[in-house]
């Protein structure tokens, strides 16, 4: 399933969501020296990616303790820099598509500064989820997927009955249909869990448990962030729009 757009009207112009997308794109092309047909440079991924082994064994030094390759980026800093790194254009495009579809309404549901905190905190918790599962991995973890997963978790709780225009692929057949958010995002989460369990023990690849950790954070924390601004449960205010 590939979501294209939702039917929830934006409350205001999504400055933060657009800024996050712009920063991710600029980092990919200018910092990682990534291209359309070529992926990010290995050096940038090693330098700015978060390495689970480095986080668990040398959190206050450079991440070269894990890779053996000297790095000027402190391990603690990579917890944040890794959120804006992507392996290739498909990785970047997929994350930014999901952030655009689901992020604008999460941004509209809370104070903009809190949205930044929610996004970054979701990314940190997501990375922690991957580190807990693979604490000895020396493979750099990069991508906005964990932070975006927190946005998805928050969206599922606030807008479960929103309609998502979705492309469905079934073998050689594909079609475009409207599906409720609870089905689209619920299916996405189940797939992450299934793939994560089947991928346990493999080095590198997709950080499925970062996706899971971010999504659970979004589910658990979205009400706290929204209620600080609204002072009431957001689903009750939005029930008439569904």
C-alpha positions, 0 to 999 in steps of 0.5 A, spaced: 500 500 500 502 506 498 498 512 501 497 519 496 493 524 500 488 524 506 481 528 506 483 532 513 483 539 511 489 543 514 488 547 520 494 552 518 500 552 513 505 547 515 511 551 516 515 546 520 513 540 516 515 543 509 522 546 513 523 538 515 522 536 508 527 541 505 532 540 511 532 532 509 532 534 502 538 539 502 542 534 507 541 528 502 544 532 496 549 537 499 551 533 505 551 526 503 552 528 496 547 523 494 544 523 487 538 521 483 541 514 481 546 514 486 546 513 493 549 517 499 556 517 500 559 512 504 563 517 508 557 521 510 553 515 512 559 513 517 560 520 519 553 522 521 549 515 522 548 513 529 551 506 530 548 502 536 555 499 538 558 506 539 551 508 543 552 503 547 560 502 548 562 509 547 557 514 547 561 520 549 566 519 543 567 519 536 563 513 533 570 511 530 570 506 536 565 502 532 567 502 525 574 503 526 574 509 522 575 516 525 569 520 525 569 528 527 562 527 529 561 525 537 556 519 538 551 523 542 550 528 536 549 522 531 543 521 535 540 527 531 544 527 525 542 520 523 535 523 523 536 527 517 540 522 513 538 517 507 541 512 504 538 513 497 533 517 493 527 512 494 529 512 502 528 519 502 522 520 497 518 515 501 519 518 508 518 525 505 511 523 502 509 520 509 511 526 512 507 530 508 501 526 508 501 525 515 505 531 518 501 537 516 495 535 520 499 533 526 503 539 526 496 543 526 494 539 532 499 542 536 503 548 538 509 548 532 515 548 537 511 542 540 511 539 534 518 539 533 519 536 540 515 531 538 518 529 532 525 529 534 523 525 541 520 520 536 526 519 532 530 518 539 525 513 541 525 510 535 533 509 535 533 507 542 528 501 540 533 499 534 539 499 539 535 495 544 534 490 539 541 490 536 546 493 541 552 490 538 551 492 531 556 496 527 552 498 521 550 506 521 542 507 522 540 513 518 533 516 516 527 520 518 523 513 518 523 513 526 521 520 527 516 519 521 513 513 524 511 517 531 507 522 526 504 516 523 502 513 530 499 520 533 495 520 526 492 514 527 490 516 534 487 523 532 484 521 525 483 513 525 477 515 521 480 519 516 480 517 509 487 515 505 487 515 498 491 509 497 495 505 491 494 498 492 499 493 489 496 485 488 501 481 484 500 484 477 494 488 479 494 495 482 488 500 483 487 507 487 482 506 493 480 510 499 481 507 505 480 509 513 487 511 516 486 505 521 486 500 516 492 503 512 496 505 518 494 499 522 497 494 516 503 498 516 505 497 523 503 490 522 508 489 516 513 493 520 513 488 526 512 482 521 519 484 517 522 486 524 521 479 527 523 475 521 529 480 520 532 479 527 540 477 527 541 480 520 546 486 520 544 492 516 538 492 512 532 496 514 531 498 521 524 495 523 524 496 530 526 503 529 519 504 526 516 500 531 519 504 537 517 511 533 510 508 532 509 506 539 511 513 542 506 517 537 501 513 540 503 513 547 505 521 547 500 524 542 495 526 547 500 529 552 503 534 546 496 536 543 492 537 550 498 542 552 495 546 547 488 544 546 486 543 553 481 537 551 481 531 547 483 532 540 478 526 537 472 529 541 473 536 537 474 533 530 469 528 531 464 532 526 469 532 521 469 525 520 
